[in-house]
Amino acid sequence: MSRNITVDAATAVESAVYAPVYLVQITFSNETIYVHSATGTISWNGHNWLGVGVLGSISTIAESSDTQANGIVLTLSGIPTEYLTDALTYADGHGTAQVLLGCMLANGTLVADPFPLYLGFTDSPAIDCSTETISLSIAVENRLSDMQRSQQLRYTDATQRVRYPSDASFQFVQFVADLFINWRQAS
C-alpha cells in the first residue's frame, strides 16, 4: 500500500542522520495519553508526547491485499504497581488507539507531520504483574474485526425501536408469528 508523506519527511528520510519515531495516542475512559518510542518529550499537534523508550513496544503492523482484520498489540512495561488500580479501572477496552510514524532529526525535533500507520479500537488489557512493576498489553483491532462478530439484532419491534424510536413498522411482527390460522379443507 502506498503512503503519502510530506516533502519534509521525504527529505529527512533521504538525509544522512534521522531516526524513525512511533507516536501512539490511546484514549481511555478517563483521559487520552500521548507517548512516543524515543526518550524525552515531543510537542506536536498541541500535545506533549511522553517518551517511553525501550519500555514500550508495538507488535508487527501487518498489511494485506485481502479484506481481513489485522490487529496489533501495544505493550508498556515497567509501570509501578501503585498504578494497577488505574490500569484495571480506566483501561476498560472501550477506547481508541492510533499509531503514527514520524522522523526525528539528530537534534531531537520532529519533522513535519507524522503519517498514520494504524487506527483501531482497544480491547481489554492483559496485565502481567511482578513484585515491583506491571506490564500492560492492549490489543487494538480495526473496524473490519466487527464484520467477523455476529450481530445481536433481531427483526423485532424492540430492536427496530432502539435504532429508530418513532418507527412502528415491526409492531405486528410478534402478533403474526404467534397467530394460529386454521386452514380447513374444502368440503
Number of C-alpha atoms within 10 A of each C-alpha: 5 4 8 8 14 14 12 13 20 14 13 21 18 10 10 9 11 20 15 16 19 22 23 23 17 22 19 19 13 11 11 12 15 18 23 24 21 22 15 14 16 20 11 14 8 6 12 15 22 19 20 18 15 12 14 19 16 16 11 11 12 10 14 9 6 6 8 14 16 17 22 19 17 20 18 18 18 16 16 14 16 11 12 16 10 11 18 14 12 16 23 14 17 13 20 19 22 18 21 17 18 21 24 23 16 11 8 15 13 21 20 17 17 21 18 17 15 20 20 20 20 26 18 16 20 15 17 11 16 11 7 10 15 20 20 20 20 22 19 25 21 18 15 14 14 11 10 10 8 7 8 6 10 9 10 14 18 15 14 18 15 11 9 11 11 9 12 12 11 15 14 11 13 12 10 10 8 8 9 8 7 6 6 6 5 4 3
